[in-house]
Amino acid sequence: GRQIISKRICQCEELIFQEQPLVLAQFEWNKLYKYSACEYCLYPLESCEQNVRRLCQDSSIIIPHSECDPNRNIDQQIVRCPKCNVK
């Protein structure tokens, strides 16, 4: 296989390599279960709570510690990915 080898020690969470995706596709079952994600970078376009409610078909589910969900304020009518800024 291929590998990347560093000639120096990298810091924790340091970005050492970045590239644009060549090919990207969601799994077929994502479409079946109506999973909402950016078609460009696969970033989820729904909150954790929205995801669980949709999969369990129970709109009364409340996820504890929702303040830890990075997508907690995401709008269902989103037209631009907050991660890669693609429409």
N, C-alpha and C positions, 0 to 999 in steps of 0.2 A: 504494500500500500504506500500511500504518500504520507509525508509528515512535514511538520514545520519544526525546526530546531532553532532555539534562541542562543545567541552568543553571550547573553547577559541574563542576570536574574530579573524576572518580571515581578512587579508589585501586584498584590492582591487586587483583583477587579480592574487591572490596567488593560486597556484596549491594545492588543498587539497585532491584530489583523482584521481588516474589514473589506468586504467586497459586496457587490450587488448580486442578487440571486440570478442564476442562469435559467433555471426551471423551478417552478414552485406550484404545487397543487395540493388542495385539501383532500382528505380521504373521502371516498364516496359516501360513507355513512354520515359525515358531517352535513351533507346536503339532506340526507334522509331525516336527521334529527334537528335540522334547521339551525345548525351551529353558525353563529355570526362571527366571521373573522375577515380581516383584510386579505384580499386576493393577492396582494403584492408581498406582504411580509408575514402573513398569518397571525398578526396580533389580534387577540380577541376583542370584538366590538360589543361586548356585553359584560356586565359585572358578574362576579362569582355567584351572587344571589340570583340574578336573572338566569344564569346558566343552570343552577340547581333547580330552580322553580320550573324551568322549561322541561328539563329531563325527567323530573318527578311528576310533572303535570299537577303541581300543587302551588298555587300562588300565595299560600299562607306561610310558606317556609321562610324563616328569618335566620340568616347566617350570623353567628356571633362574631364580634370584632370586625365589623364591616369597614371600620376605619383603616384596616390593613390592606384592603383590596384596592390596588392601583386604579381599577376601573369603576370604582363605586359611584362616580358622578357622570359616567358615560351616558350619553343621550341615545335612545333607541333609534332616533331618526338621523343618525350620524351619516355624513356624506364624505368625511375626510378622516383618514386614519390618524390618531393622535401620535402614533409611534413613527411612522415614515412619511406622514403628511400627503399621502396619495389619495386622490378622490376615488 
